[in-house]
Amino acid sequence: METLLQGVMGIWQEPGRLVMMALGGLLIYLGIKKEYEPTLLVPMGLGAILVNFPNSGVLNTGGEAGPFQVLYDIGIKTELFPLLLFIGIGAMIDFGPLLENPFMLLFGAAAQFGIFFTLILAVLLGFAKNDAASIAIIGAADGPTSIFVATVLESKYIGAIMVAAYSYMALVPIIQPPAIKLVTTKKERQIRMNYHPEAVSKTAKILFPIIITVIAGLIAPVSLPLVGFLMFGNLLRECGVLDRLSQTAQNELVNLISILLGFSISVSMYYEDFLKLETLMVILLGLIAFVMDTIGGVLFAKLLNLFRKEKINPMIGAAGISAFPMSSRVVQKLATQEDPQNFILMQAAGANVSGQIASVIAGGLLLSLMG
């Protein structure tokens, strides 16, 4: 009984613990009730609750690192978990829609605008360059890339960056629609696009991840760990002789790493480290990067429409972020709301998978710029 009272008093005397526990509860709610990335938000949320108990054994046990701290040291500090997760992501992605219409690569590139916009904004606000770059990559809508860049650049805001990156990924259905509607008209959202699928050979699908890896190595060599693991996963999928490994990467590997990654991230959600004004600024800047990526992609599509006879539905540009396949689904849902007969999912999917590649290369470019 005495121990219970001490625990209650310890939490009550430090209300920051209660705030973070409430945040953890919110993440669990969003994961279970709203089904926003539950494989990450549920372990993150429960982890946030566990690490904020006084004398929590998950962080320290008898003066030694606790299990969560060990996971953080092994999986985050070494960048191991994000890279392993990228193998599974690569195995999940079908680059067919992009290969059918390589033009969609442009939207993946345009939708990285928010990253560089936020980099400049963060520097102007007084953040160190390495921290500014780490914050800006939140706009990639790619959790593993955000963790990798922030870790390599040794950002002191890695905790807030990880939480913001994965939270905004999960909230794509909430964040993107208002941003898209802000810069488009109803008539633009009703634009129909003809879909002319081109046959993609198996050879092309096998060569694609290899060629992308080589190109990334020439453009941004520091991005090769990310690009290489992503494309290796895709090669498992497409080569046709490693189906068992491909299925393992898509299922067991992704599920296991997602659990471990969620618990590892929660280490950075300890109230003393998280509840700071600078942390709130990081989260806000991450949201700005995310929104500006969406807007940048849409505005690029509108710019192209000035010179095209066959118009592009500008919402396709918003799908150029890395949140696959959520963003393409959001775009299709908006199109259906405006015109129930408008089907642009395949074009949106092409832009979406191109965003996966572009975000990784953008992360590599930031690492190159930071030296």
HUNOR-V198668 format. One record per residue. N is the residue number from 1. RES is the residue in one letter. PHI is phi as a letter, one per 40 degrees, with the letter a starting at -180 (none if undefined). PSI is psi in whole degrees, -180 to 180 (999 if undefined). D_CENTER is the distance of its C-alpha to the mean C-alpha in Angstrom with 2 decimals. Layout:
n = [N N]
res = [RES RES]
phi = [PHI PHI]
psi = [PSI PSI]
d_center = [D_CENTER D_CENTER]
//
This chain:
n = [1 2 3 4 5 6 7 8 9 10 11 12 13 14 15 16 17 18 19 20 21 22 23 24 25 26 27 28 29 30 31 32 33 34 35 36 37 38 39 40 41 42 43 44 45 46 47 48 49 50 51 52 53 54 55 56 57 58 59 60 61 62 63 64 65 66 67 68 69 70 71 72 73 74 75 76 77 78 79 80 81 82 83 84 85 86 87 88 89 90 91 92 93 94 95 96 97 98 99 100 101 102 103 104 105 106 107 108 109 110 111 112 113 114 115 116 117 118 119 120 121 122 123 124 125 126 127 128 129 130 131 132 133 134 135 136 137 138 139 140 141 142 143 144 145 146 147 148 149 150 151 152 153 154 155 156 157 158 159 160 161 162 163 164 165 166 167 168 169 170 171 172 173 174 175 176 177 178 179 180 181 182 183 184 185 186 187 188 189 190 191 192 193 194 195 196 197 198 199 200 201 202 203 204 205 206 207 208 209 210 211 212 213 214 215 216 217 218 219 220 221 222 223 224 225 226 227 228 229 230 231 232 233 234 235 236 237 238 239 240 241 242 243 244 245 246 247 248 249 250 251 252 253 254 255 256 257 258 259 260 261 262 263 264 265 266 267 268 269 270 271 272 273 274 275 276 277 278 279 280 281 282 283 284 285 286 287 288 289 290 291 292 293 294 295 296 297 298 299 300 301 302 303 304 305 306 307 308 309 310 311 312 313 314 315 316 317 318 319 320 321 322 323 324 325 326 327 328 329 330 331 332 333 334 335 336 337 338 339 340 341 342 343 344 345 346 347 348 349 350 351 352 353 354 355 356 357 358 359 360 361 362 363 364 365 366 367 368 369 370 371]
res = [M E T L L Q G V M G I W Q E P G R L V M M A L G G L L I Y L G I K K E Y E P T L L V P M G L G A I L V N F P N S G V L N T G G E A G P F Q V L Y D I G I K T E L F P L L L F I G I G A M I D F G P L L E N P F M L L F G A A A Q F G I F F T L I L A V L L G F A K N D A A S I A I I G A A D G P T S I F V A T V L E S K Y I G A I M V A A Y S Y M A L V P I I Q P P A I K L V T T K K E R Q I R M N Y H P E A V S K T A K I L F P I I I T V I A G L I A P V S L P L V G F L M F G N L L R E C G V L D R L S Q T A Q N E L V N L I S I L L G F S I S V S M Y Y E D F L K L E T L M V I L L G L I A F V M D T I G G V L F A K L L N L F R K E K I N P M I G A A G I S A F P M S S R V V Q K L A T Q E D P Q N F I L M Q A A G A N V S G Q I A S V I A G G L L L S L M G]
phi = [none c c c c c c c c c c c c b d d c c c c c c c c c c c c c c c c c c f c f c c b c c c c c c c c c c c c c d f c c c c b b f g b c c c c c c c c c c c c c c g c c d c c c c c c c c c c c b c d d c c c a d d c d c c c c c c c d c c c c c d c c c c c c h c c c c c c c c c c c d c c f a d d c c c c c c c c c f c c b d c c c c c c d c c c d c c d c c c c d c c c c c b b b d c c c c d c b c b b c b c b c c c c c c c d c c c c c c c c c c c a d c c d d c c c c c c c c c c d c c c g b b d c c c c c c c b d c c c c c c c c c c c c c c d c b c d c c c c b d c c c c c c c c c c c c c c c c c c c c c c c c c c c c c b b c c c b c c c d c c c c c c c b c d c c c c c c c c c c c c a d c c b b c c c c c c c c c c c c c c c c c c c c c c c c c c g]
psi = [-41 -39 -39 -45 -39 -40 -44 -45 -36 -41 -42 -36 -16 82 -19 -32 -42 -38 -47 -34 -39 -39 -41 -41 -37 -42 -42 -42 -47 -36 -42 -52 -45 -11 38 103 56 -30 -21 -44 -35 -52 -35 -45 -47 -39 -40 -36 -45 -43 -16 6 141 138 40 128 -11 -20 -43 138 108 39 -8 158 133 177 -40 -40 -38 -45 -42 -46 -40 -43 -31 -52 -30 -2 17 -48 -47 -39 -43 -37 -34 -28 -46 -41 -44 -38 -23 -26 132 110 7 -51 -33 -42 -30 -30 78 -18 -27 -15 -32 -36 -34 -39 -44 -33 8 6 -41 -29 -49 -29 -46 -33 -49 -44 -43 -39 -42 -29 -1 5 145 153 -40 -37 -39 -43 -39 -38 -42 -34 -10 -33 -14 -16 38 100 -50 -40 -42 -45 -44 -50 -47 -35 -46 -39 -1 47 140 -2 24 -34 -53 -37 -45 -46 -45 -44 -49 -32 -44 -34 -44 -27 17 -44 -17 -40 -44 -44 -48 -38 -40 -46 -27 -33 14 157 164 -40 -40 -39 -16 -3 129 148 135 137 118 84 138 142 129 121 157 -36 -43 -42 -31 -41 -29 -54 -32 -45 -43 -40 -43 -45 -45 -37 -32 -37 -49 82 -32 -13 -5 -37 -44 -53 -43 -45 -39 -47 -28 -42 -41 -34 -38 -40 -43 -19 -25 -6 2 41 -37 -43 -38 -46 -38 -43 -41 -29 -80 -47 -50 -43 -45 -48 -35 -42 -50 -38 -41 -45 -38 -43 -35 -20 -34 2 21 135 -37 -30 -28 -40 76 155 -41 -36 -43 -37 -40 -46 -40 -44 -36 -40 -41 -44 -43 -47 -42 -30 -47 -49 -40 -42 -42 -46 -34 -42 -39 -36 -44 -35 -22 -22 2 141 -44 108 151 137 115 -17 -22 -37 -33 -25 -1 -1 174 -8 85 135 15 -44 -42 -34 -39 -45 -45 -39 -42 -40 -41 -35 -37 -31 103 -19 6 118 106 20 -41 -40 -40 -39 -38 -44 -37 -45 -29 -32 -32 -43 -46 -38 -38 -43 -38 -40 -41 -39 -39 -42 -37 -42 -34 1 999]
d_center = [44.50 44.60 41.34 39.74 41.13 39.88 36.33 36.54 38.10 35.49 32.70 34.92 35.84 32.24 30.61 27.29 26.98 27.50 24.86 22.19 23.61 23.43 19.75 19.31 21.40 19.33 16.15 18.43 19.86 16.67 15.76 19.35 20.86 18.14 16.33 12.83 10.92 14.21 13.76 11.56 12.93 16.49 16.76 14.97 17.43 20.40 19.67 19.68 23.05 24.44 23.78 25.42 28.71 31.45 32.19 29.35 30.00 26.36 26.11 29.69 32.53 35.97 34.79 32.47 28.69 27.66 25.46 22.16 23.03 23.86 20.54 18.82 21.28 21.00 17.34 15.55 18.31 18.89 15.24 16.47 14.07 10.86 13.27 14.84 11.77 11.24 14.82 14.21 11.34 13.77 16.55 15.04 14.54 17.71 18.05 21.32 20.54 19.47 22.58 24.69 23.74 22.57 22.96 19.47 18.18 19.28 16.87 13.86 15.49 16.51 13.19 12.25 15.19 13.54 12.36 16.03 17.45 15.84 16.90 20.42 20.36 19.35 22.11 24.53 23.87 24.96 21.96 22.61 21.11 19.09 17.68 17.19 15.19 12.99 12.54 12.04 9.05 7.09 7.84 5.95 3.21 1.97 3.68 6.71 7.13 7.11 9.49 11.42 12.16 13.09 15.19 16.94 17.76 18.93 17.56 19.41 16.60 14.24 14.64 13.75 10.75 9.36 10.52 9.32 5.61 5.94 8.73 7.58 5.20 8.58 10.61 9.91 13.54 14.88 13.39 13.68 17.29 19.05 17.48 18.54 21.91 22.51 22.87 24.32 27.63 28.51 30.33 27.37 25.21 28.14 28.29 28.66 27.68 29.67 27.95 29.80 28.28 29.40 30.24 27.93 29.80 28.69 29.50 27.10 24.23 25.23 25.72 22.45 20.17 23.03 23.53 19.89 20.03 23.32 22.26 19.22 21.75 24.07 21.73 19.54 20.93 18.78 15.74 17.77 16.54 13.00 14.54 17.43 15.83 13.65 16.87 19.02 17.31 17.94 21.45 22.10 21.42 23.57 26.40 28.21 29.78 27.03 26.18 26.61 24.10 21.62 22.08 21.83 18.50 17.11 18.70 20.20 17.97 14.61 16.36 17.96 15.13 12.98 16.09 16.76 13.32 13.56 17.07 16.36 13.92 16.70 19.05 17.55 18.29 22.02 23.65 25.49 22.45 20.15 22.63 23.33 23.49 21.35 18.55 18.81 18.79 15.57 13.89 15.76 14.91 11.15 12.06 14.31 11.88 9.72 13.14 14.68 12.24 13.29 16.84 17.03 16.35 18.91 21.44 21.32 22.23 24.96 26.26 26.61 28.50 31.16 32.18 31.66 34.25 31.92 29.38 25.64 24.08 21.97 19.31 18.35 17.00 14.43 13.01 12.33 8.70 6.31 5.82 8.83 11.37 10.84 11.15 14.21 15.70 15.50 17.28 19.83 20.52 21.27 23.46 25.31 25.95 27.70 29.40 29.51 30.51 27.72 25.54 22.81 20.25 20.93 20.53 17.25 16.06 17.31 15.40 12.15 12.65 13.80 10.59 9.06 12.02 12.17 8.90 10.20 13.59 12.71 11.60 14.92 16.81 15.88 17.14 20.18 20.89 20.89 23.36]
//
